[in-house]
Amino acid sequence: MAFDQSLDKEIFAETAEFERTKIKVGVYSYNEGEKKLQLTRENVNAAGESNFAKVGRMTKQEVETVLPLIQKALEHM
C-alpha cells in the first residue's frame, strides 16, 4: 500500500528555530491509526532555502529546546 498524504492527519506541531536549522516536533495519525511522534529537521543554506535532513544527532542546545516541545506533544498522544 502506497502512502496517501490525504490520510495523514497532523494533530500537533511546533518548530524550534536555531541559527541554521529548524527542528519540527509533530504528532501525526495515519488513516485514523495510532498517534505517533515525528521529529524533522530543515537546514537553511546561505541562500535562505530550506533543505530536509535527518534529525540524527542533536546538540545540547537543540535537545534542551526541543525537549519541552516533546513534552507538549505527549499531551496530544
C-alpha positions in Angstrom: 0.0 0.0 0.0 1.4 3.4 -1.0 1.5 6.4 1.3 -1.5 8.6 0.8 -0.9 12.2 2.1 -4.7 12.8 2.4 -4.9 10.1 5.2 -2.1 11.7 7.3 -3.6 13.9 10.0 -1.4 16.4 11.9 -2.6 16.5 15.5 0.1 18.8 16.9 3.2 20.6 15.5 5.7 23.2 16.8 9.0 24.2 15.4 12.2 25.2 17.2 14.4 27.6 15.2 18.1 27.8 15.5 20.8 29.8 13.6 21.0 27.4 10.6 18.4 24.8 11.2 14.8 24.2 12.3 13.5 21.1 14.2 9.8 20.4 14.0 8.1 18.2 16.6 4.8 16.8 15.4 2.2 14.2 16.3 0.5 12.5 13.4 -2.1 9.9 12.9 -2.2 7.9 9.6 -5.6 6.6 8.5 -7.1 7.2 12.0 -4.4 4.9 13.4 -2.2 5.2 16.5 -0.8 8.7 17.1 3.0 8.9 16.6 5.7 11.5 17.3 7.8 12.7 14.4 10.9 14.9 14.5 12.1 16.6 11.3 15.0 18.9 10.6 15.3 21.6 7.9 18.7 23.1 7.3 18.8 26.6 5.9 21.6 27.3 3.3 23.3 30.6 2.6 20.6 31.5 0.0 18.0 31.1 2.7 16.5 27.9 1.2 15.4 25.1 3.5 16.5 21.5 2.8 15.2 18.4 4.6 17.7 16.5 6.6 17.6 13.5 9.1 17.5 14.6 12.7 20.3 12.3 13.6 22.5 13.7 16.3 21.4 16.8 18.2 23.4 19.4 20.1 22.8 20.0 23.8 21.1 23.3 23.0 18.8 21.6 20.5 17.9 18.9 23.0 17.2 21.5 25.7 15.0 23.5 23.3 13.1 20.5 21.8 12.5 18.5 25.0 9.7 20.9 26.2 8.1 20.6 22.8 8.2 16.8 23.0 6.5 17.1 26.5 3.8 19.3 24.9 3.4 16.7 22.1 2.9 13.9 24.7 -0.3 15.7 25.8 -1.7 15.2 22.3 -0.9 11.5 22.2 
